[in-house]
Amino acid sequence: MKKRILALVAVMSLSMGLFACGGSSDSASGSGDAQASGAAVASGEASADASADKPGAGKSYVIATDTSFRPFEYTNADNEFVGIDVDILAAIAEDQGFEYELQSLGWDASIAACQAGQADGMIAGASITDERKESGWIFSDGYYNATQCMAVAEGSDITGFDALSGQTVAVKTGTQGATYAESLKDEYGFEITYFEDSPTMYQAVTGGQCVACFEDTPIMKAYIAEDGLALSVVDGTENEGSPYGFAVFSSDQQELIDMFNAGLANIKASGEYDEIIAKYLGEQ
């Protein structure tokens, strides 16, 4: 699969007030609610020697994704758009023989683009939930199971949920992390403050405005490790989690879902999937 980053394009005003990853609204999900200040665009082209009888031969799609959701989709130090989702999509497209244009629009704008027919599908760390399915999301098989957890400032004496009584915790609006915190709020007697993006949420904890935050575990650990955030994940606070899925919003795109599922099964069988995960998260 040949991928190339083409450019940053103009801001897309597609946000429809939808929430990100896994919250209580119909469009909520486990993560990925960053808004696009511009849209990075990448192309995936089937190799020249791809068999003409592959399911996706001669087909081309527009796939929407998030702007900054490390390690699943983000821009690296070389200004390349990379991540687990980016590599999985590339591997599946090559396996199935279809071409695609990957547009990094941000969470809300990705949903809006799919619902408006301006994109064919979406891969952005979207948690598969019954609530989403009921509101019209059509998901692939799960491609990564993500848990949520709690983190505190380095040196904090908070070692579990019991220490949160009377305190305020930070969450990102509409995420699975927010849903997890909301499910614990009454039992443990804490208050919740909502933020629109992860960096601001983390700053609220390191700056002392909140005593803890809730986020998808792989996302939290990636930011702590790569950005040197003065945060620590609290052991024993992970939930059972839920899988991420590729999504479409129209039954007319069922063929794309079918190809994603078939390609996913093939790259898992070949070992390529494990190589992608290890590349970003280490050996699991």
N, C-alpha and C positions, 0 to 999 in steps of 0.2 A: 504494500500500500504506500503510495507516494502522497505525502502530506506537505502542504506549504502554507505558511501564514501569508496572507495576501496584504492586509492593511487594517488600519483602524478606520471605521466608517462613522458616519454622523450618528449622533444620539438618536435613539429610537424612543418615541413617546408612546409606547404600547401598554404601559402599566395600567391595569384596570382595577387597582385597589385589591388585588388578590394577595393572599398571604403566602409566605414561603413555607417550605418543607414541614409537613406533618402536624400542624396546629389543628385547632378545632373547627376551622372553616372548611368549606368544601375543597378549597385549593391548597390546604395546608400540607406540609411535608416535614421530613426529617432534617432538612437543611437547605442551604443554597438560596438565600434571599437577597443577595447583593444586587443592587440596581446598576444598570449599565450606564456609564458616562460616555461610552462609545461601544461599538460592537466589533470585536475581533472576528475576523472571518478566516476560516481555513477550508481547504478543499481536500477531499479524499477521492482518488481516482483508482479504479481497478487497474492492475498491472496489464501491460500490453499483451502478455501471453495468457491472460485469464481465459479460461474455457468459456466458449460461447454458450454452452449449455448450463452454466451456473444459473441458479434461480434469479439472480439480480442482473443478469447481463442486459445491457441496454437501458437500465433504469437509473434515475438520478433523483436525489432527495435533498431537501433543505432540513437540516437538523438544528434545533435551537438548544442552547446550553447556558449555564450560569457564567458570570463574569469572574468571580473569585471564590472558589470553594476548594481550597487546597486540602488534600492532595488529589482531588478528583478532577478539577479543572481550574487552571490558574496560569498566569504568565510567569515564566522563570526568569532568571537573571539575564539570560540572553534575549529576552523579549519574545520568547517562543511560547505559544499556547500549548500546554502539556497537561498531563494528569491521567489518572486511572480511567476515567470515562472516555477521555480523548483517545487513549491507546486501545481500549476495548472496542470502541466504535470502529476504529481503523482496522483492527484485526478481523472483526466480523464482516465489515464491508468487503475486505479482500477475500475472505472465505466464501462469501455469497456472490461476489462479482458485481456489486452495485457501486455507483459513484454517489458522492454526497458533498454538500457544502455545509460546514459546521459554522454556525453563527453564534458568537458569544454575546448574548443580549442582556443577561441578568435574569433573575428568577421570574419576577412578575411579567416582564416583557416576553419571556420565552413561552409562558402559558398563553399570553394574549396572542402571540404570533400563531401558535398552533390552533387556537380556537377561531382565529380569523382566517385560517386557511393560508397564511403566509409562510408557515413552516409545516413540514409533514410529521415531525416527531420531535421528542425532547429527551435529552439525557443530561441530568443535572443533579444526581444524588437524590432523586425523588423517592421518598419512602412509599411503599405499597401499602395503602390503607383501605379498609372497607368504605370509609367516608369518601375518599376520592373516587373509588369505583362507582359509588352511587351517584356521584355528581358528573360522571361522564368520562373519567379517565379510563383508558384501556391500557393495561400494563403488560409488559413482557414477563417472562420468568425473572425471578430475582437474580441479580448478578453480584450483590455484596450485602452481607448482613451487618448493619450498623447498630451499635448500642449507643445509649446516651449516658452521660455521667456528670458528676459535679466536680468543679475545681475551685480552689481557694488561693489566696495570695500566699506566696512562700513565707513560711514562718508562722502562719495562722495556727491557732490552737483548736480550730474546728476539725474534728476527725470523723464526723458523721452527721446524719440528718438531725439527731437529737440536739445538737448544739445550735440549731438554727432558730430556735424559739425566740420570737421577738425581734428577729433580724430581717434584713432585706437582701434578697438575692436578685441577680441579673439574669435575664433571658433575652433571646432574640425573637422578635415578634413572629408569631405564626409557625415556629419550628417545632420539631419533635422534642427538642430540649425544653421548650416552653411548655409543651403538653405534659412532659414528665414532671417538671416543677409544679405545675398546676395540680397534678394528681397527688402531690405530697403536701401541698400548702396547708390544708386544714389539719391534717394529722400532726404536722410538726410545728404549726403556729408561726410561720414566717410570711413576710410580704414579698411581692414580686414587682420589680421595675422592668419595663420592656424597652429594648433598644432595637434599632433598625439594622445594625450590622455587627459582626463579631468583634472587630477591633475596638469599637466604642464600648461594647459589653465588657470585653476584657479589661479595658482601661478603668471602667467603673469599679472593678474588683481590685486591681493593683493600686488604684488611687484611693481606695478606702470608702467609696460611696456605697458599695455593696460588699457583703462578706463572702459571696460565692456566686458562681454562674453555672448554668447547665447548657451542654452542647453535645453534638455527636462526638463520640469518643475519638475516632480517627482524626477528625478535624481538630479537636482540642489538642491532641497530642502532637499533631503536625505543627501547629502554630507555636506551641510551647518549645518544641525541639528546634525548629528552624528560625524562629524570631527571637529566641531567648527570653520569652515572656516570664515574668516573675510569678508564675502560677504553678500549682501542683494539683494533679488529679488525686482525688481522695479515694483510696482503696475501698472497695466494697460498695461503691455507689452506682455501679453500672446496672442498667435494667436489662431485660431480655432482648431488646432491640427489635428491628424489623428490616426486611430486605429493601434495597434500592431496586428500582425497575426503570427500564426504558418505557416511554409513554407516547401514545397517540391519543387524539381526541375525536376521531371519527372512525366508524367501522369500515369506511372506504380504505383505510390504511392497514387493514388486518394483514395484508401480505407483508408489509414492512415488519410488523410484530413477529410474524411467522419466520421471516428470514433472520431477524435478530435472535430468536430463540434457537433456531437451527445452528446459526453461526456460533452462538455462545456455547452450545453443547460441544461443537467441534473444537473450539479453541481450548475448552476445558480438557477434552479428551487428549489433545495434542500436547498439553503442558504449557501452551502459550499464555493462557490465562494466569497460571501460577507465576510465570515469569513477570507478567505485568504487575501483579500485586506485590511481588517481592521487590520490584524496581522502586516502588514508592513507599512501601510499608515494611520492607524487610521480610524475611521468612516468617510465615504464619504457623 
